[in-house]
Structure formats: C-alpha cells, structure tokens
Amino acid sequence: MKKINYNIELQPELLAIPGMTSGNERKFLYQYAEKSFEGNGKIVDLGCWLGATSLSLASGLRKNKKAGINGKQIFAYDLFYWDESLEKHVAGTKHEKQLKP
C-alpha cells in the first residue's frame, strides 16, 4: 500500500461531518480509496453512522482512475440505532437534538 500523507488538506465538508473517526483516519480512507484501491474486491464500510467514513471513501474513489467503473462502489452498513449517549458526538452541529431514539 502506498504511504499515507497525513499532511494533506481534506475538503472542509469531509471534516465537518460528525463522526467517531479522527481527521487522520478520514485522510487514510480518502487516500486509500484514491491511490491504493485498484478495484479488486469490494470496499465495505461497517458502521457508517452519519457518513463521515463513507464520504471520505467516496471522495477518494471519485478521483481514482485505476478502480474502473465496477470498483467505484461502497457497500455501507449500519444499525442506524440512536440513543442519548450519542448526542455528545453531534453537539454544535445541525444534528443536535434532531435525532431521537
């Protein structure tokens, strides 16, 4: 796998999505999808929650010329379960107090 450059700047919208992943984790997903994934196998996002990881992968895939048309899919799965303990992760965002158990 190619070396990950953690000094790249991601689009602000990729970092603005509430999530349980760090900026460096999102950079890794973006760069993996853009530079390392060659269309062999599938990209599966387990626990996509509000889409932070899915959008990071999709943004990288969009620029990937090696993946081919069939390699530009992401299979995203989540329980889509909400409880009050998750509210802290969306504090100060448009999702605050909008999602209910």
C-alpha positions as CSV (number, residue, x, y, z in Angstrom):
1,M,0.0,0.0,0.0
2,K,1.2,3.5,-0.8
3,K,2.5,5.7,2.0
4,I,-0.3,7.9,3.6
5,N,0.4,11.6,3.7
6,Y,-1.3,12.9,6.8
7,N,-0.3,16.5,5.9
8,I,-2.8,16.7,3.0
9,E,-5.8,19.1,3.5
10,L,-9.2,17.4,3.2
11,Q,-12.1,19.3,1.9
12,P,-13.8,21.1,4.9
13,E,-17.0,19.2,4.3
14,L,-15.2,15.9,5.0
15,L,-14.0,17.1,8.4
16,A,-17.3,18.8,9.3
17,I,-19.4,15.6,9.3
18,P,-19.9,14.4,12.8
19,G,-18.3,11.1,13.3
20,M,-16.3,8.9,15.6
21,T,-13.2,9.0,13.4
22,S,-10.3,11.4,13.6
23,G,-9.1,13.6,10.8
24,N,-6.1,11.3,10.2
25,E,-8.4,8.3,9.9
26,R,-10.5,10.1,7.3
27,K,-7.3,11.1,5.5
28,F,-6.3,7.4,5.4
29,L,-9.7,6.3,4.0
30,Y,-9.6,9.1,1.4
31,Q,-6.1,8.3,0.2
32,Y,-6.6,4.6,0.3
33,A,-9.7,4.9,-2.0
34,E,-7.9,7.4,-4.3
35,K,-4.4,5.9,-4.6
36,S,-4.3,2.3,-3.3
37,F,-7.6,0.6,-4.2
38,E,-7.4,-0.9,-7.7
39,G,-10.9,-2.3,-8.0
40,N,-10.1,-5.8,-6.7
41,G,-12.6,-6.9,-4.1
42,K,-15.1,-4.6,-2.5
43,I,-15.0,-1.6,-0.2
44,V,-17.3,-2.2,2.7
45,D,-18.0,0.5,5.3
46,L,-19.2,-1.1,8.5
47,G,-20.7,1.4,10.9
48,C,-21.1,4.4,8.6
49,W,-23.2,6.3,11.2
50,L,-23.7,9.8,9.7
51,G,-21.5,9.2,6.7
52,A,-18.1,10.6,7.6
53,T,-16.2,7.4,6.6
54,S,-18.4,6.8,3.5
55,L,-17.9,10.3,2.2
56,S,-14.1,10.1,2.8
57,L,-14.0,6.9,0.8
58,A,-16.3,8.2,-1.9
59,S,-14.3,11.4,-2.4
60,G,-11.2,9.4,-2.9
61,L,-12.8,6.9,-5.2
62,R,-14.1,9.7,-7.4
63,K,-10.5,10.6,-8.2
64,N,-9.3,7.0,-8.6
65,K,-8.6,6.2,-12.3
66,K,-7.4,2.6,-11.6
67,A,-10.5,1.3,-9.9
68,G,-12.6,1.2,-13.0
69,I,-16.3,1.7,-13.2
70,N,-17.1,-1.5,-11.3
71,G,-14.7,-0.6,-8.5
72,K,-16.5,2.6,-7.7
73,Q,-19.0,1.2,-5.2
74,I,-19.1,1.3,-1.5
75,F,-21.2,-1.1,0.5
76,A,-22.2,0.8,3.7
77,Y,-23.9,-0.9,6.6
78,D,-25.0,0.4,10.0
79,L,-27.5,-0.5,12.6
80,F,-28.9,3.1,12.4
81,Y,-29.6,3.0,16.1
82,W,-29.7,6.2,18.1
83,D,-29.6,6.7,21.9
84,E,-29.0,9.7,24.1
85,S,-25.3,8.7,24.7
86,L,-24.6,9.6,21.0
87,E,-25.9,13.2,21.4
88,K,-22.4,14.4,22.6
89,H,-21.0,13.5,19.1
90,V,-23.4,15.8,17.3
91,A,-23.3,18.7,19.8
92,G,-23.0,22.0,18.0
93,T,-24.0,20.6,14.6
94,K,-27.2,20.6,12.6
95,H,-28.0,17.2,14.0
96,E,-28.0,18.4,17.6
97,K,-31.4,17.5,19.3
98,Q,-32.7,16.4,15.9
99,L,-32.3,12.6,16.2
100,K,-34.4,10.6,18.6
101,P,-34.1,7.0,20.0
